[in-house]
Amino acid sequence: MLTVGLDRALELLSQPKSARNARAVAQPLRELGVHPADGKPLVLMSGRYGPYVKHGETNATLPRNVKPEAVTLAQAIALVDEESRQRS
């Protein structure tokens, strides 16, 4: 099928892991603003399982009936606050 020579294999393995897995990293769609409680940014991300809002270490999945392009800062704050409460 497809063969890779030793030189090419060593070149690929010498790359940093992030460069080898670049397509596996979630891509930001847009910045929504900052959370009023701590000033950290709220970012709309596109992930493997659909769009979500990221705030620090908290990820909140968008409901199916909410289109990513229509998410407001107020909705994003509500989503991450609810997710934080559920985790506590």
VENRATA-V230126 format. One record per residue. N is the residue number from 1. RES is the residue in three letters. OMEGA is omega in degrees with one decimal (none if undefined). Layout:
<<N:RES:OMEGA> <N:RES:OMEGA>>
This chain:
<<1:MET:-177.1> <2:LEU:-180.0> <3:THR:177.9> <4:VAL:178.9> <5:GLY:-178.5> <6:LEU:-179.6> <7:ASP:-179.5> <8:ARG:179.1> <9:ALA:178.6> <10:LEU:177.6> <11:GLU:179.6> <12:LEU:-179.2> <13:LEU:179.5> <14:SER:178.3> <15:GLN:175.5> <16:PRO:-176.0> <17:LYS:-179.0> <18:SER:179.2> <19:ALA:179.6> <20:ARG:-176.8> <21:ASN:-174.3> <22:ALA:-177.7> <23:ARG:179.2> <24:ALA:-178.3> <25:VAL:179.1> <26:ALA:-177.8> <27:GLN:177.5> <28:PRO:176.4> <29:LEU:176.2> <30:ARG:174.2> <31:GLU:-178.7> <32:LEU:-177.5> <33:GLY:-179.6> <34:VAL:178.0> <35:HIS:-176.6> <36:PRO:-176.8> <37:ALA:-174.9> <38:ASP:178.2> <39:GLY:177.9> <40:LYS:-178.0> <41:PRO:171.4> <42:LEU:-175.2> <43:VAL:174.9> <44:LEU:-175.6> <45:MET:173.5> <46:SER:-176.4> <47:GLY:-179.2> <48:ARG:-176.6> <49:TYR:177.4> <50:GLY:-176.8> <51:PRO:178.6> <52:TYR:176.8> <53:VAL:180.0> <54:LYS:177.0> <55:HIS:-175.4> <56:GLY:179.2> <57:GLU:-177.2> <58:THR:175.1> <59:ASN:-179.6> <60:ALA:-179.8> <61:THR:176.0> <62:LEU:173.5> <63:PRO:-177.9> <64:ARG:-176.7> <65:ASN:179.7> <66:VAL:178.5> <67:LYS:-176.9> <68:PRO:-177.7> <69:GLU:-178.2> <70:ALA:-177.5> <71:VAL:177.2> <72:THR:177.6> <73:LEU:-179.9> <74:ALA:177.5> <75:GLN:-179.2> <76:ALA:178.5> <77:ILE:179.2> <78:ALA:-179.2> <79:LEU:-177.7> <80:VAL:176.3> <81:ASP:177.7> <82:GLU:178.5> <83:GLU:178.0> <84:SER:177.7> <85:ARG:179.9> <86:GLN:-180.0> <87:ARG:-177.5> <88:SER:none>>
